Amino acid sequence: MLLYLYPGACSIADHIALIETGLPYKLIAIDRDKRTQDGRDYLTINPRGFVPSLQLEDGTILTENLAILAYIADRSSALLPEGELGRWRALEALSYMATTIHGGLTPFFKNKSDMEKDEARKALAKAFGFLDDQMGAQPFLLGQAMSIADPYLFWALLWTAQFGLPVPERLRAFFDRMNREPSVIRALAEEGLSPPKG
């Protein structure tokens, strides 16, 4: 599989998941001009222009974090919580990440007005508070083992530090734990990123 990514973007969640599951992959970085590292126009691969994109063995392109992370979990039989509802709880958490959390960070990426950022800050504080309560004393969002939701949450917390957004204590502890995970350390290194400071 080929994972198209931009270093440090939300595509790092898929990168971490691929490492965690042991599925074979190759990375192809794109730049701000939507060119791949081998000189192709990324818009011919994903016309929406966003990362991530995952090219499957037959050449099919899959886009969107929620879909790619679910595909990785299904292909590997890993990163899904146990139990009858485990898969659905993981998709529920991914959906929340993609809409409420990722969407809530948009004003900071797009350099919106201070008023829009203040509104987003309040909404994110509430959303992160919900996740903090959900995590409780567990080491990961959905239990004792990493699920496909955790790399996405890691990415979001990576950017809260960049934007100076407050994060509840248990999520800060989660972020610190994720920074010590071999899959996270490897993904950061493969993307040419320095380990985040706590």
C-alpha positions as CSV (number, residue, x, y, z in Angstrom):
1,M,0.0,0.0,0.0
2,L,1.1,3.6,-0.6
3,L,0.2,6.2,1.9
4,Y,0.2,9.8,0.6
5,L,0.8,12.2,3.4
6,Y,2.0,15.6,4.4
7,P,4.5,15.4,7.4
8,G,2.7,16.2,10.6
9,A,-0.8,16.4,9.0
10,C,-3.7,14.2,10.1
11,S,-2.3,11.5,7.8
12,I,0.1,10.7,10.7
13,A,-2.8,8.9,12.3
14,D,-2.9,6.4,9.4
15,H,0.9,6.2,9.4
16,I,0.9,5.2,13.1
17,A,-1.9,2.7,12.5
18,L,0.0,1.0,9.6
19,I,3.1,0.7,11.8
20,E,1.1,-0.6,14.7
21,T,-0.6,-3.3,12.6
22,G,2.5,-4.4,10.8
23,L,0.8,-4.0,7.4
24,P,3.3,-3.4,4.6
25,Y,3.4,0.2,3.3
26,K,5.4,2.8,1.5
27,L,5.1,6.6,2.1
28,I,4.8,9.3,-0.5
29,A,5.0,12.8,0.8
30,I,3.3,15.7,-0.9
31,D,4.2,19.4,-0.7
32,R,2.2,22.6,-0.3
33,D,1.9,22.9,-4.0
34,K,0.2,19.5,-4.2
35,R,3.1,17.8,-5.9
36,T,4.3,14.3,-4.8
37,Q,7.9,13.8,-3.9
38,D,8.4,12.0,-7.2
39,G,7.0,15.1,-9.1
40,R,3.4,14.0,-9.9
41,D,0.3,16.2,-9.5
42,Y,-1.4,15.0,-6.3
43,L,-4.8,16.2,-7.6
44,T,-4.7,13.4,-10.2
45,I,-4.5,11.0,-7.3
46,N,-7.0,12.7,-5.0
47,P,-8.9,15.5,-6.7
48,R,-10.0,16.9,-3.3
49,G,-6.3,17.6,-2.6
50,F,-6.4,16.6,1.0
51,V,-4.3,14.0,2.8
52,P,-4.4,11.2,3.6
53,S,-4.9,9.0,0.5
54,L,-4.2,5.3,0.6
55,Q,-3.4,3.5,-2.7
56,L,-4.4,-0.2,-2.4
57,E,-2.6,-3.1,-4.1
58,D,-5.0,-3.0,-7.1
59,G,-4.4,0.8,-7.6
60,T,-7.7,1.9,-6.0
61,I,-7.4,5.1,-4.0
62,L,-9.1,5.4,-0.6
63,T,-9.4,8.8,1.0
64,E,-10.5,10.3,4.4
65,N,-9.1,9.3,7.7
66,L,-12.2,7.6,9.0
67,A,-12.4,5.3,6.0
68,I,-8.6,4.6,5.8
69,L,-8.3,3.9,9.5
70,A,-11.3,1.5,9.4
71,Y,-9.8,-0.2,6.4
72,I,-6.4,-0.7,8.1
73,A,-8.2,-2.2,11.2
74,D,-10.3,-4.5,9.0
75,R,-7.3,-5.7,7.0
76,S,-5.2,-6.4,10.0
77,S,-7.7,-7.6,12.6
78,A,-6.0,-5.2,15.0
79,L,-6.7,-1.8,16.6
80,L,-10.3,-2.7,17.3
81,P,-11.6,-3.0,20.9
82,E,-12.8,-6.4,21.9
83,G,-16.5,-7.2,22.4
84,E,-19.6,-7.3,20.3
85,L,-19.7,-3.5,19.9
86,G,-15.9,-3.0,19.7
87,R,-15.8,-2.2,16.0
88,W,-18.8,0.2,16.3
89,R,-17.3,2.0,19.3
90,A,-14.1,2.5,17.3
91,L,-16.1,4.0,14.4
92,E,-18.1,6.1,16.8
93,A,-14.9,7.5,18.2
94,L,-13.4,8.1,14.7
95,S,-16.5,9.9,13.6
96,Y,-16.2,12.2,16.6
97,M,-12.5,12.8,15.8
98,A,-13.2,13.6,12.2
99,T,-16.1,16.0,12.8
100,T,-16.0,17.6,16.2
101,I,-12.3,17.5,17.0
102,H,-10.7,17.9,13.6
103,G,-13.5,20.3,12.5
104,G,-13.0,22.3,15.7
105,L,-9.3,22.8,14.9
106,T,-10.0,24.2,11.5
107,P,-10.1,27.9,12.5
108,F,-6.6,27.6,13.8
109,F,-5.3,26.0,10.6
110,K,-7.1,28.5,8.4
111,N,-6.0,31.6,10.5
112,K,-9.6,32.7,11.1
113,S,-10.6,35.7,13.1
114,D,-10.1,36.0,16.9
115,M,-13.8,35.6,17.4
116,E,-14.0,32.4,15.4
117,K,-10.9,31.1,17.3
118,D,-12.5,31.9,20.6
119,E,-15.7,30.1,19.7
120,A,-13.6,27.1,18.5
121,R,-11.6,27.2,21.7
122,K,-14.7,26.9,23.8
123,A,-16.2,24.1,21.7
124,L,-12.9,22.2,21.8
125,A,-12.6,22.6,25.5
126,K,-16.0,20.9,25.9
127,A,-15.2,18.2,23.3
128,F,-11.8,17.4,24.9
129,G,-13.5,17.4,28.3
130,F,-15.9,14.7,27.0
131,L,-13.0,12.6,25.8
132,D,-11.2,13.1,29.0
133,D,-14.2,11.8,30.9
134,Q,-14.6,8.9,28.5
135,M,-11.0,7.9,28.9
136,G,-11.2,7.8,32.7
137,A,-8.4,5.7,34.2
138,Q,-7.9,3.7,30.9
139,P,-4.6,4.1,29.1
140,F,-6.3,4.5,25.8
141,L,-9.5,6.1,24.6
142,L,-11.5,2.8,24.3
143,G,-9.8,0.6,26.8
144,Q,-6.5,-1.1,27.7
145,A,-5.2,-1.4,24.2
146,M,-4.6,1.1,21.3
147,S,-7.5,1.4,18.9
148,I,-7.8,3.2,15.5
149,A,-9.1,6.2,17.4
150,D,-6.0,6.8,19.4
151,P,-3.6,7.8,16.6
152,Y,-6.2,10.4,15.4
153,L,-6.5,11.7,19.0
154,F,-2.7,11.9,19.2
155,W,-2.6,14.0,16.0
156,A,-5.2,16.4,17.4
157,L,-3.3,16.8,20.7
158,L,-0.1,17.4,18.8
159,W,-1.7,20.5,17.3
160,T,-3.3,21.7,20.5
161,A,0.3,22.1,21.8
162,Q,1.1,24.1,18.6
163,F,-1.9,26.4,19.0
164,G,-1.6,26.8,22.8
165,L,-5.0,25.1,23.5
166,P,-5.7,23.8,27.0
167,V,-6.0,20.0,27.3
168,P,-7.4,18.1,30.3
169,E,-5.0,16.3,32.6
170,R,-5.8,12.7,31.5
171,L,-5.5,13.6,27.8
172,R,-2.1,15.2,28.5
173,A,-1.0,12.0,30.2
174,F,-2.4,10.0,27.2
175,F,-0.4,12.3,24.8
176,D,2.8,11.6,26.9
177,R,2.2,7.8,26.7
178,M,1.6,7.9,23.0
179,N,4.9,9.8,22.5
180,R,6.6,6.8,24.0
181,E,4.9,4.2,21.8
182,P,7.3,2.7,19.3
183,S,4.9,3.2,16.4
184,V,4.6,6.9,17.2
185,I,8.4,7.3,17.6
186,R,8.9,5.6,14.2
187,A,6.2,7.5,12.4
188,L,7.6,10.9,13.6
189,A,11.1,9.8,12.5
190,E,9.9,8.6,9.1
191,E,8.1,11.9,8.5
192,G,11.2,13.9,9.5
193,L,9.6,15.3,12.6
194,S,11.1,16.0,16.0
195,P,9.4,14.3,19.0
196,P,7.0,16.8,20.6
197,K,7.9,18.4,23.9
198,G,5.6,17.5,26.8
